[in-house]
């Protein structure tokens, strides 16, 4: 008789793990605490809710996350299938209609004959084979159960989401459509500032009142999701070399050059909602309205959602997990998603994909795939499980963790393209 697997959590990682198992003939009981209970960051009842940005980042092969997505498409990823179905224009990035994406994932998962869905909070580690994909906002009860399972406990960092404004409220006399350097379609709304406007905005930002976050520690803010006000305090030009970089964003009609540029990215398919790129924040709501309205194009902006900040929790995975995201000490238990220390939507889904594939093969009596470090999906798992690392920090996929070519190639783009071609060839041969 074919064994079944319990997957706890219907976020991106949990849905991907459940899908990969089910597609390989393994029965899955997917348990999700919504809609009965939600974390402080979740609003919808659907699966795979995107609580921060609606972008899955670059879709180009010369970018490591673009390669990871290409590998996942070859591996029949349900998350990429839903994302491709619901994508909205965002230049070279894969951005999605937030609601449409979650609805698509929910439909595909609930419609699979090998997946049953149970709505309840899990407060203890289930018996049998289990994949725990409860995410960085794991409930207190489940966090306690996991904490009792691992000696080294948890590490913490803090994550923040950006505000969303209505497009009709943006002053388009002070904004323009363009993509940086004219690459791709002009999908971003760009809000330029001169030097005086930027300096006034900067001074207001660094002195604005922050919301109280229990247990907040400045040095535990994860670099990849740093609140804009924390970044600004590192220096007056830090934002201009980061999310407000004006380079490559001259006005397409007038040729005007700006001192700083705030970019807005489409957040839904209808194009009525746009989020402020790089503006994750934990300022109080009134302060967000006051300070962000100092951006000239947003002086009368309607804020449909203010930015929020929440605590994220992840495991000290190199001491706990192997390359299959499996507990070294208790192999029947696997983890997937951001709780493992992978960072980002795509990386979370990729960990669920690998965990599901490898567990299905184990249950079917087949040899492990053992995705190698020459692939993005394998390199990510090997990074997370590398016991030789010192202090473990969350990591986005990048070419630095993928095996080099072993020979020189002129130009970074050419080198990355060859690494990508090699990786996709490996994935095709392995599967």
C-alpha positions in Angstrom: 0.0 0.0 0.0 1.3 3.4 -0.9 2.2 5.5 2.1 0.8 9.0 2.6 2.5 12.3 3.6 1.2 15.1 5.8 2.2 18.6 4.7 1.6 21.3 7.2 1.1 24.8 5.7 -0.4 25.8 2.4 2.0 28.6 1.6 4.2 28.5 -1.5 6.5 25.8 -0.1 3.7 23.6 1.2 1.7 23.8 -1.9 4.7 23.0 -4.1 5.7 20.1 -1.9 2.1 18.7 -1.9 1.9 19.1 -5.7 5.2 17.3 -6.4 4.2 14.4 -4.1 0.7 14.1 -5.6 2.0 14.2 -9.2 4.2 11.2 -8.3 1.3 9.2 -6.9 1.7 9.9 -3.2 -1.4 10.7 -1.2 -1.1 14.1 0.6 -3.0 15.4 3.6 -2.4 19.2 3.4 -3.2 21.0 6.6 -3.7 24.8 6.7 -4.8 26.8 9.7 -6.5 29.4 7.5 -9.3 30.5 7.4 -9.9 29.6 11.1 -6.7 31.3 12.2 -4.4 33.8 10.5 -1.0 35.2 11.2 -0.7 39.0 11.7 0.5 39.4 8.1 -2.2 37.3 6.3 -5.5 38.7 5.0 -6.8 36.2 2.5 -8.2 32.6 2.9 -6.5 31.4 -0.3 -3.3 29.3 -0.4 0.1 30.7 -1.3 -0.7 34.3 -0.2 1.9 36.8 -1.1 2.2 39.0 2.0 5.0 41.3 0.8 5.8 42.2 -2.8 3.8 40.8 -5.8 7.1 40.2 -7.7 8.9 36.9 -8.0 11.9 39.0 -9.2 13.8 38.6 -12.5 12.8 36.2 -15.1 16.0 36.4 -17.1 18.5 33.5 -17.2 21.5 35.8 -16.6 20.0 36.3 -13.1 20.2 33.4 -10.6 16.5 33.6 -9.6 15.6 33.6 -13.3 17.6 30.4 -13.7 15.9 28.9 -10.6 12.5 29.6 -12.1 13.5 28.0 -15.4 14.6 24.9 -13.6 11.3 24.8 -11.7 9.3 25.1 -14.9 11.1 22.0 -16.2 10.2 20.2 -12.9 6.4 21.0 -13.3 6.2 23.6 -10.6 2.6 24.5 -9.6 3.8 27.8 -8.2 5.4 28.8 -11.6 2.4 27.5 -13.5 0.1 29.8 -11.4 2.5 32.7 -11.7 2.7 32.4 -15.4 -1.1 32.3 -15.7 -1.5 35.5 -13.6 1.5 37.5 -14.5 1.3 41.3 -14.9 3.7 43.4 -16.9 6.9 44.3 -15.0 9.7 44.6 -17.5 12.1 41.7 -17.1 10.6 40.6 -13.8 7.9 38.1 -13.1 5.2 39.9 -11.2 1.7 38.5 -10.6 -1.8 39.7 -9.9 -1.7 39.1 -6.1 -5.3 37.8 -5.7 -5.4 35.9 -9.0 -2.2 34.1 -8.2 -3.4 32.8 -4.8 -6.7 31.8 -6.4 -5.0 29.9 -9.1 -2.7 27.9 -6.7 -5.7 27.1 -4.5 -7.7 25.9 -7.5 -4.9 23.6 -8.7 -4.2 22.2 -5.3 -7.8 21.6 -4.2 -8.6 20.1 -7.6 -5.9 17.4 -7.4 -7.3 14.0 -6.7 -4.3 12.9 -4.7 -4.5 15.9 -2.3 -7.0 16.2 0.6 -7.2 19.6 2.5 -7.8 20.0 6.1 -8.4 23.4 7.8 -7.1 23.5 11.3 -4.1 24.7 13.3 -1.5 22.0 13.9 0.0 22.3 17.4 2.1 19.1 17.5 4.4 17.4 15.1 2.2 14.9 13.1 3.0 11.2 13.1 4.5 9.5 10.0 6.2 11.2 7.1 5.7 15.0 7.3 6.8 18.1 5.6 6.6 21.2 7.8 6.1 24.3 5.7 4.6 26.6 8.3 6.6 29.6 7.1 8.4 32.4 8.8 5.2 33.4 10.7 4.7 30.0 12.3 2.1 30.1 15.0 3.2 30.2 18.6 1.9 26.7 19.4 3.6 25.1 16.4 6.8 27.1 17.0 6.8 25.6 20.5 6.3 22.1 19.1 9.2 22.6 16.7 11.3 24.2 19.4 10.9 21.1 21.5 12.1 19.0 18.6 15.4 20.9 17.9 18.1 21.5 20.5 19.6 24.6 18.8 16.3 26.5 18.7 15.4 29.3 16.3 17.1 32.3 14.9 15.0 35.4 14.2 15.0 38.3 11.8 12.4 40.9 10.8 10.6 41.3 7.5 8.6 44.3 6.2 6.1 44.9 3.5 5.7 47.9 1.2 2.7 50.2 0.9 0.3 50.0 -2.1 -1.3 53.1 -3.7 -4.1 53.5 -6.3 -2.8 54.4 -9.7 -5.5 57.0 -10.3 -4.3 59.0 -7.3 -0.7 59.3 -8.7 0.1 62.7 -10.2 1.2 61.6 -13.6 2.3 65.2 -14.4 5.2 64.4 -12.0 5.6 60.7 -13.0 6.3 58.7 -16.1 6.2 55.1 -17.4 9.6 53.6 -18.1 11.9 50.6 -17.3 15.5 51.2 -16.4 17.7 51.8 -19.4 14.6 51.1 -21.6 14.9 47.4 -21.1 11.6 45.6 -21.7 8.3 47.4 -21.8 7.8 50.7 -19.8 6.0 48.9 -17.0 7.1 50.9 -14.0 5.6 54.3 -12.9 8.6 56.4 -12.0 8.4 59.3 -9.5 11.3 61.6 -9.9 12.7 64.0 -7.3 15.2 66.8 -7.6 17.9 67.3 -5.0 15.9 69.7 -2.7 12.8 67.4 -2.8 14.9 64.3 -2.0 16.7 66.0 0.9 13.4 67.1 2.5 12.0 63.6 2.0 15.2 62.1 3.5 15.1 64.3 6.6 11.5 63.5 7.2 12.0 59.7 6.7 14.9 59.3 9.2 13.1 61.2 11.9 9.6 59.6 11.4 7.9 57.7 14.2 8.2 53.9 14.0 5.5 51.5 15.0 6.3 49.4 18.1 7.4 45.9 17.2 7.7 43.5 20.1 11.3 42.4 20.6 12.6 44.4 17.7 16.4 44.4 17.4 18.1 46.7 14.8 20.9 44.3 14.1 18.5 41.4 13.3 16.9 43.1 10.3 17.5 40.9 7.3 19.4 42.8 4.6 17.1 41.6 1.8 14.0 43.1 3.3 15.4 46.1 5.2 12.9 48.8 6.1 13.4 51.9 4.0 13.9 54.1 7.1 16.5 51.8 8.5 18.4 51.8 5.1 18.1 55.6 5.0 19.9 56.0 8.4 23.0 54.4 6.9 23.7 57.6 5.0 22.0 60.3 2.9 23.0 58.7 -0.4 22.2 55.0 0.6 18.7 55.1 -0.9 20.0 56.8 -4.1 22.4 53.9 -4.6 19.6 51.4 -3.7 15.8 51.5 -4.4 15.8 55.2 -5.4 18.7 54.9 -7.9 18.0 57.3 -10.7 20.5 55.9 -13.2 18.9 54.7 -16.4 15.6 56.5 -15.7 15.8 59.8 -17.6 12.4 61.1 -18.6 11.6 59.4 -22.0 10.1 62.6 -23.5 12.0 65.5 -21.9 15.3 63.8 -21.2 15.2 65.2 -17.7 17.6 63.6 -15.2 16.6 63.2 -11.6 18.4 63.2 -8.3 16.4 60.2 -7.0 13.5 58.1 -8.5 10.9 56.1 -6.6 9.5 53.3 -8.7 6.0 51.9 -8.5 5.2 48.4 -9.7 1.9 47.1 -10.8 0.3 44.9 -8.1 -2.8 43.6 -9.8 -3.8 42.5 -13.4 -6.2 45.5 -13.8 -3.4 47.9 -13.2 -5.3 49.9 -10.6 -2.9 49.1 -7.7 0.8 49.8 -7.5 3.3 49.1 -4.8 6.3 51.3 -3.8 9.3 49.3 -4.8 11.9 48.9 -2.0 9.6 50.7 0.5 9.2 48.0 3.1 8.6 49.9 6.3 7.5 49.8 9.9 6.6 53.4 10.3 3.3 54.2 11.9 0.4 54.5 9.4 0.0 58.3 9.8 3.8 58.7 9.4 3.7 56.7 6.2 1.0 58.9 4.8 2.9 62.1 5.8 6.4 61.1 4.7 5.6 59.2 1.5 3.2 62.0 0.4 6.3 64.2 0.2 7.3 62.4 -3.0 5.9 64.9 -5.5 4.0 62.4 -7.6 2.4 60.9 -4.5 1.4 64.2 -2.8 -2.3 63.2 -3.1 -1.8 59.4 -3.2 -4.5 57.1 -1.9 -2.9 54.4 0.2 -4.8 51.2 -0.3 -2.5 49.3 2.1 0.1 50.7 4.4 3.4 48.9 5.0 3.7 46.5 7.9 6.5 44.7 9.7 6.5 41.3 11.3 8.9 38.9 12.9 10.2 36.0 10.7 11.5 32.8 12.2 13.9 30.3 10.7 15.9 27.3 11.8 19.6 26.9 12.2 19.3 24.6 9.3 23.0 23.7 8.7 23.1 22.0 12.1 19.6 20.4 11.6 18.8 19.5 8.0 20.4 17.6 5.2 20.4 18.3 1.4 16.8 16.9 1.2 15.6 19.4 3.8 15.3 16.3 6.0 16.1 16.3 9.7 19.3 14.6 10.3 18.2 13.3 13.7 14.7 12.3 12.7 14.5 11.7 8.9 10.7 11.2 8.7 10.4 15.0 9.3 11.3 17.5 6.6 11.0 21.2 6.5 10.4 23.5 3.5 10.1 27.2 2.8 11.5 30.3 4.6 11.5 28.5 8.0 14.6 26.6 6.6 16.5 29.9 5.9 15.9 30.1 2.2 14.9 33.7 1.4 12.3 34.8 -1.2 9.1 33.5 -2.7 10.8 31.5 -5.5 13.4 30.0 -3.2 10.7 28.9 -0.7 8.7 27.2 -3.4 12.0 25.6 -4.7 12.7 24.1 -1.3 9.2 22.6 -1.2 9.7 21.2 -4.7 12.9 19.5 -3.9 11.6 18.1 -0.6 8.5 16.8 -2.3 10.4 15.2 -5.2 13.0 13.5 -3.0 10.4 12.2 -0.5 8.2 10.8 -3.3 11.2 8.9 -4.7 12.1 7.6 -1.3 8.6 6.3 -0.7 8.5 4.7 -4.2 11.8 2.9 -3.5 13.6 5.0 -6.1 17.1 6.5 -5.8 17.4 10.1 -4.8 17.8 12.7 -7.5 20.6 14.4 -5.6 20.3 17.8 -7.4 23.9 18.9 -7.7 25.5 22.2 -7.0 25.7 22.9 -10.7 21.9 23.6 -10.5 20.3 26.5 -8.7 17.8 24.3 -6.9 20.6 21.9 -5.7 23.0 24.7 -4.8 20.3 26.3 -2.6 19.7 23.1 -0.7 23.4 22.4 -0.3 23.9 25.9 1.1 21.1 25.5 3.6 22.5 22.2 4.8 26.2 23.1 4.8 27.3 22.4 8.4 30.7 24.1 7.8 29.1 27.6 7.7 29.6 29.9 10.7 26.7 32.1 11.7 23.8 31.1 9.4 21.9 33.8 7.6 19.0 33.6 5.2 20.1 33.5 1.6 18.5 34.3 -1.8 19.7 32.2 -4.6 22.8 33.6 -6.3 25.5 32.5 -8.7 28.0 32.6 -5.9 26.6 29.4 -4.4 26.5 27.6 -7.8 29.6 25.7 -8.9 31.7 27.8 -11.3 32.3 26.7 -14.9 35.9 25.8 -14.4 37.0 27.9 -17.4 37.0 31.6 -18.2 34.2 33.3 -20.2 34.4 36.9 -21.2 31.7 39.0 -19.7 29.6 38.4 -16.6 26.4 38.0 -18.7 28.0 35.5 -21.0 29.4 33.5 -18.0 26.0 33.5 -16.3 24.3 32.4 -19.5 26.7 29.4 -19.8 26.1 28.5 -16.1 22.3 28.6 -16.8 22.6 26.5 -19.9 24.6 23.9 -18.0 22.1 23.8 -15.2 19.1 23.4 -17.4 20.9 20.6 -19.3 21.6 18.9 -15.9 17.9 19.2 -14.9 16.7 17.7 -18.1 19.0 14.8 -17.8 18.2 14.1 -14.2 14.5 14.1 -14.7 
